[in-house]
Amino acid sequence: MAGDWSEFEVEAVITDYFAMLLKELRGEEYNKTAHRHALAKLLDDRSDGSVEFKHQNISAVLIGLGLPYVEGYKPRRNYQQLLADAVRARLVNNREIEPAVAATVDSDAEPVDFGDILHRLAQPPAPSSVEGQRHAETSPTKLVVRASINYLEREARNRSLGRMGEDFALAFEKARLVAAGCIRLARQIEHVSVTQGDGLGFDILSFEPGGEDRLIEVKTTGFGKETPFFVSRNELSVSESKDVAYHPYGVFTYRRNPRLFMLNGALSSVCRLSPTQDVAHVHLGQPKDATA
């Protein structure tokens, strides 16, 4: 039975992961199965599940560093110290990843063809294990990017990407109400961040089929569904005061295949918040209206 991963195996899996990440950032096609089979030849009889778990650990380390992860490898945070140190060291010596990330997060977002937009609704990120989350929060590992750049926060300040995400959510809302037979309400939807400014704590005023307000705050990323988002103190306060009327929408993989998930309720009840960075991860518990 295979034991702890050796330093050689850790370096091999990081090399494989970074190769996939770089291709993803550049918009190049690749095959995860082919990567996994090639990697298996370098490892000590590791199962597919073990390799996938290690890839997911790397995703968690990268998110902790403010970097994107390979889509499909959901972050799992109960990783070895050896792995975290090796990822950090690799980033110091890698001259391709950070420039590719920077080019992606800084580029203007373009309008896309949504097609049948109602079919682009996804489930919210599945809660991670409580054990894994607790390990991450109490881990002594200090994850600091050498240039002190949080690229996920930098992407959140990309105004063109944010606007495209809001337009996507706006189109979705109109289609949702029309499909429910509420054409009059669909016509009354207001893009308040445009018409009234961005100080209201939400972006779109929409409605429930019964006419009640639905206040939508849109968070957009070009990366995967588990990418954390950033919230302002005003958004947090408004979400607390409005609660059941407040709906955070997460638009993800916008540049490749835009989709969104919906949450409902105060940000503190549906997300795990980092008070020092205003970073929001989907809450460990089930969010309200998770299947809406």
Secondary structure, 3 states (H helix, E strand, C coil): CCCCCCHHHHHHHHHHHHHHHHHHHCCCCCCHHHHHHHHHCCCCCCCHHHHHHHHHHHHHHHHHCCCCCCCCCCCCCCCCHHHHHHHHHHHHHCCCHHHHHHHHHHCCCCCCCCCCHHHHECCCCCCCCHHHHHHHHHCCCCCCCCCCCCHHHHHHCCHHHHHHHHHHHHHHHHHHHHHCCCHHHHHHCECHHHHCCCCCCCCEEEECCCCCEEEEEEEECCCCCCCCEECCHHHHHHHHHHHHHEEEEEEECCCCCCEEEECECCHHHHEEEECCCCEEEECCCCCECCCC
